[in-house]
Amino acid sequence: MIRLYTPESLNENIVFNPDEKQTHYLIHVMRLKDEDTILVFNGIDGEWSARIQYTGKKAIALQVQEQISVQEKLPSCILCPALIKKENMDLILQKATELGVTEIFPLITDRTVVRAFNFERAQSIIYEACEQCERTHIPILHQPQSIQNVINQFDNTVTLVHLAERKLQSDKLLPTMIPAFFIGPEGGFSERENDLLSRTENLCQIHLGKTILRAETAALAVISAWQFRLFE
């Protein structure tokens, strides 16, 4: 069944209008008719069924009917990827959402080449990934910032995980940890940044094999390994 994200509060019998892009999708792409039912979620109130009501030739409203599932709670998993080329960054946002990441801190690093970041577009990619993969928990997306600024926001319950590509032996990651995976840009973190991470408390250093992975590959590989408990 079709799922849509909405910023509206959801409760029985609430009526709201989807945005212009969603309206076009429902009417012209999916060709839904009056009284058809879809699913809606907002990241707070769980998932609800909603009935389409045509209010004009090119306008619809959605009437919320009943709750299908309560709001899910996912275990914390934080991803801190350096900004890279737009299409590759899009891939990270989309697939990390599908893989269960709960918070994303884009990084501006010493070797970051592409520094432009369209926050609204990135948020839209996350919403669409949640729609596709049937998540109701929406990852928190932050504005790009430096490694030091991100580290300063974590308390001692968070374990910083440094993907050290030249390290031959990995530290042990435990299922009870709240990991924050730091992924470098093309060329990796600078010597200064590697030193900064190495001096941070609650740090684990891991590697993902003998080959040197692209930034987007490393991000998705480490999240997949964590979610499927391959580090145990």
C-alpha angles and dihedrals in degrees: 000000000000114000125198133187116225131179089216123110110255126221137132115300096004111146122206140160120244115228122266095265093049092046091053090048094051097043106033105024103034093024094215119182135220111290094020115138131230135169124252134189137175104191092255113055102042124241125320138183115240131192122222117236118189110222095175142348092285101017133083140175128207121225113202112227118173139346113258098184137000122247110287123229116213126195111258115267118166126198122198107183124174114242111265136167113324099247092048092046088051088055092052092050093048100044096039087056091051090049095055106260110163102194134024126199111184109210132221104207137180090263098040108131101176108055099164113105124178100208095188092051091047090051090051090054089053092049092050091048089052090051091051099045096042096244120152093183108084118209115242110243120203131197115261114274143157125286091247092053091051093048090051090060095059125085126206093278090073121080114212110221114202116198098217103185095192095047112110099201127043127220116237119266115205126209090236093062127102100222127206106193114208112204120188128220127249104311092024130252118326122252089257092053094045088052091049092052093044091057094051121107119240092030129157122186120205139168130207102218140295098303123082108241129211113251095254092046092050092049094052094040094054094045091049091048091049096047092049092045095239092148094065 
